[in-house]
Amino acid sequence: VQITIVLENAALDKSAIRGVQYTTDVIETTTALNTIGRLTPGDAPVTVKTERQMFGNIPAGSSATESYQININENAPAGLYNLILETKYSYVKYSNILPNGMWDYTYQTVVVPVEIPIEIRGVVKPEILSVDTESISPGLNGKITLVIRNAGYETGTNAAAELTSQGGIIRYIDGSVFIGDFKPGDVAEVVFNAEVKDGAGIGVHPEKLAIQYTDKYGQTVKSTSENFGIPVTNGVKFAVTSGSIKIAPGESGRYEIVLKNIGDNTAYDTKIRLIPESEVKIDDNSASVGKLAPGESVTLPFNIAIDSSAEAIPYSINTEIKYRDASDRLILAKQIKIEVDTQPPNVLLNLITNPITIFVIIGAILVAIYYTRQRKNE
């Protein structure tokens, strides 16, 4: 804070009262010469950054102005205080006229302390006691819960907490959260809804908290900002670790899909639905998984078939995975694509498993048995 001090010489010019006329080179005994002002904190909770200033010569009835830089201590209580300006100056104590008409002066140096009254207004100062987050993960909407205390000496009327994003990673859906009257020492819990950018990096991101309020003078004031970090985590993240499905046109079978939670939060009431391309058929394409903690996986069997008319080209099965987070909010996970690697048909296997082929083989076997018995009978 910069303060400006006007230092006035309150002495009376006696020569003016007596109507005495002197030459212009006469130094009046009431003039403060080479005045220096050294500002000290006095009883005020401040730190003075500017020590000395030169006010110069100040004649009686005149004033000089200088500025000082001071810092208000962080936890300074509100109230009235006195800074002390130690003024050091010289004045003419005795003066004589020499035979040559010149003046001879005897100077006296004095130090006079001058009280400078100041008022320190109380302020609301936010102090963050705890930070808790839910679903603060890339691409998701989550919650940030702060427990804050008014560590200042002012009651903030109609106080509201405001968060400011520093890196643009987090967008706050709620611009501010209303607190009400926020007295010194009061503790409040404020919850912000936030949206995290899809490409946000994992780690702690710096943010700022400030309190906007109305002070006792009716003025709208914003507090100093409190810096803190918000952790952005992977959250719930799924992966299909069972690899691609290998199948030939016209085939069907029971295939196992392995779903794993590779994130760092637990998924609750998880459900999965497989959405295949038109050539791929799944009898029952839904399954209930339930709770899936970080690092856990579950194996899900599905009956999968592919049309006999399908070309031997890659197909895919998309996933639709829904789960609930720790706050019981329903969340749709990112879609996962499962590759269907269509193999050329196995001619020999198809021939062997063909019903007509089987009928012909059985018939041949029966005919062979018949002729063998006929020969034995002969």
VEXGU-826353 format. One record per residue (C-alpha): x, y, z. Coordinates in steps of 0.02 Angstrom, whole numbers, plus 32768, in hexadecimal, padded with zeros to 4 digits. Each point is the difference from the previous one (the first is absolute). Layout:
XYZ;...
***
This chain:
800080008000;804180AD7FD6;7FDB808A807C;802180B87FE3;8036806D8093;7FEE80BD8000;807B8047807F;7FD680B18037;806F80798060;7F878049807E;807A80828045;7FD780BA7FF5;806B80777F9A;802580828088;804F80777F87;7F5D800A7FA2;7FA6802780A2;807C808A802C;800280437F4F;80BE7FF07FF8;804E80047F52;809E7F9B7FE3;80687FE37F65;7FD57F677F9B;80977F9E803C;7FC77FFF80B4;7FCE7F568046;7F6C80088073;80107FA880A7;7F557FB07FE2;80347FA77F60;801B7F42800C;809F7FE17F9D;802D7F5E7FA4;7F6B7FA68048;80097F427FF6;7F6D7F91802B;801D7F4C8039;7F607F9C800B;7FF27F748082;7F6D7F888023;7FDB804580AC;7F787F8F8048;7FBA7FD37F55;800F7F4D7FBC;805980397F63;80A97FF47FAC;804A80A27FBE;80557FE77F58;803680B67FE6;806F80378090;803480B57FE5;7FC3808E7F94;804780AF7FEC;7F7F8088801F;8081808A7FED;7FEF80AF8049;7F5480278045;7FE080B8802E;7F858028808A;7F4D7FEB7FC8;80337F987F69;7FFB7F447FDE;80587F7B7F9A;7FBD7F5A7FBE;80537F557FEF;7FC07F4E7FE6;802B7F5D805A;7FE07F4B7FD5;7FC17F90808B;7FC27F4D8007;7F707FD08071;802C7F60805D;7F9E7F697FC3;7FA37FE180A3;7FF280B58037;7F668020806D;7F8F808D7FCD;800D809F8067;804C80AD8017;80BD800D800E;808A80817FFE;809680007F8F;80928069803E;805780787F8B;80A8802D804C;802680AC7FB9;80B2803B8009;802880B37FD1;806D8095802D;7FD180B2802A;805A80A28023;8017800E80BC;806880A07FFF;8028807D7F79;807680958001;803080877F84;80BA80057FE2;805F80A67FE5;80047FDB7F47;7F437FF87FFE;7FF67F437FED;7F967F948071;804E7F808074;7F8E7F6E8031;80047F7E8088;7F987F677FD5;7FA67F858070;7FCE7F517FC3;7F677FAE804C;7F9A7F627FE9;7F4580118018;7F8C7F677FF9;7F5B80217FA9;7F6D7F888012;7FAC7FCD7F5C;7F547FB28027;7FC77F757F8B;7F6A7F8C7FFC;80147F4B7FCC;7F5D7FBD7FBF;7FD57F4C8022;7FF77F8B7F6B;7FBA7F557FDD;80927F8A7FE5;7FD67F517FBE;80607F6D8044;7FE67F567FAE;7FF37F758081;7FDE7F6E7F89;7FE47FD67F49;7F977F6C7FC6;7FD77FD17F4D;7F877F8A7FA9;80107FCB7F4A;807F80877FD7;80417F9F7F6B;801B80297F48;7F5D80127FA1;7F907FF6809A;7F988075806A;802D7FF680B7;7FF9805680A8;808080618065;7FDA801280B9;8062807F8065;7FFA801C80BB;803780B3801F;801780718097;7FFC80BC8010;80AE80218046;7FE880BD7FF4;7FB980828076;7F6980397F9C;7F507FBD7FF2;7FD67FEC7F49;7F4880207FDE;7FB17FA37F6D;80A57FA67FE8;80187F8D7F6A;80917F8D7FD7;804A80097F52;807A7F8A7FAA;807180387F73;804B7F837F86;80B880227FE1;80267F897F71;7F577FF47FAA;7FFC7F458024;7F67800E8071;7F6380647FD6;7F92802E8093;7F477FE97FDE;7FD98063809E;805080AB7FF5;7FF2801980BB;7FB57FAC8098;7F9E806A807D;80387FF880B6;7FA0808D8054;804880598098;80B47FC58016;803F803480AB;80B47FF6803D;80257F4A802D;7F667FBD7FA6;80147F5D7F9F;7F987FDD7F64;7FF57F727F83;7FEC80327F4A;7FE27F897F6F;8029802D7F4C;7FC67FA27F66;80897FF87F7F;80227FBC7F53;80AC7FBA7FD5;8045800D7F50;800A7F5C7FA4;80BB800F7FE3;802C803B80AF;80A37FBD8044;80027F94809B;8048805A8097;7FE280928074;7FC780A07FAB;801180AB8057;7F6180618023;7FD1809C8064;7F7780218080;7FC180AE802B;7F6E80428067;7F94808E7FC2;7F9E80598089;7FB980A4803F;80658052808C;7FC180698091;800D809D7F96;7F877FBA7F7F;80877FE77F7D;80107F647F95;80AC7FB4801F;805D7F6A7FBB;807A7FAB8075;80B07FD07FD6;800B7F5A7FA6;80317F5D8052;80627F897F91;7FE27F458007;80097F667F91;7F777F947FB7;80307F4C7FD7;7FC77FC37F56;7FFC7F417FFD;7FDF7F7A7F7F;7F5A7FDD8055;7FA67F657FC3;804C7FC37F5E;7FD47F5E7FA8;80607F937F87;7FD77F5D7FA7;809B7F95801B;7FC47F607FAB;803980387F54;7FA87FEB7F5B;7F7D7F7C7FD5;80347F857F79;7F6E7FB47FA1;7FD77FC87F4F;7F6380287F9C;7F747F89802E;804F7FD280A7;7FBF801B80AF;80477FE280AB;8010803380B5;808480878014;8043804C80A1;800D80BD800F;8074803A808C;7FD480AE8043;808080558073;7FFB80A18064;80AA80507FDB;7FD380A38058;801A803680B5;7F49800C803B;7F817F788021;7F6D7FE77F89;7F5B7FCC804F;7F6A7FA87FB4;805E7FEB7F5C;7F9F7FC47F68;80407FD97F52;7FA67FF07F5B;80527FC57F5E;7FCA80567F60;803C7F9C7F69;8003802C7F49;7F717FB87F99;80617F657FC5;802B7FCF80B4;7F777FB4806C;7FFA7FF380BE;7F727FA08053;8002805C80A7;806A809B7FF0;7FF0804580B2;80537FD080A4;8003804280B1;80AC8013804D;7FDE805880A6;8090804A8063;80A980097FAA;809080458066;80A080467FB5;80677F737FB4;7F717F838007;7FC07FA47F66;7F6B7F937FD8;7FE97F7A7F7A;7F5A80077FA3;7FCA7F757F87;7F9A802E7F65;7FB87F967F74;803F80527F61;7FDE7FCE7F4C;802180497F55;7F987FEF7F63;80397F7F7F82;7FEF80867F7A;807880758059;80A1802A7FAA;80A47FCE804F;802A80B38036;8014804F80AD;7F61802D805E;7FE9804E80AB;7F967FFB809C;7FE880A38061;7FE3800680BA;7F8480658064;80397FFF80B6;7F9E80588088;8032800C80B7;7FE38066809D;80868061805C;8017801480BC;7F7980888000;7F847F897FAB;800280667F5F;7FE17F9D7F60;809180137F86;80147FC27F4E;80B27FC57FE2;8063801A7F62;7FD67F877F76;80787F707FE2;800F7FAA7F58;80197F447FFE;804B7FC27F5D;7FAF7F6B7FA9;80867FAB7F99;7FA07FA17F7A;80617F677FC6;7FEB7FA97F58;7F8A7F6B8013;804F7F58802B;7FCA7F977F6B;802F7F5A804F;7FA8802B80A3;7F65803C7FA4;80007F627F98;800F7F918098;7F7B805D8062;7F87800E7F6E;7F617F998025;7FFB7FB77F50;80B57FCB800D;7FDE7FB080A8;7F687FA67FB6;80677FBF7F6E;808B7FC68074;7F867FA68072;7FAC7FB17F69;80A77FC57FBC;802C7FB680A8;7F5B7FA28009;80157FBE7F4E;80B07FC88029;7FC27FA6809B;7F757FAE7F9B;80757FBB7F79;807B7FC58083;7F7B7F998056;7FC17FBB7F5B;80AC7FC07FD6;80117FAE80AA;7F597FA87FE9;80357FBB7F57;
***
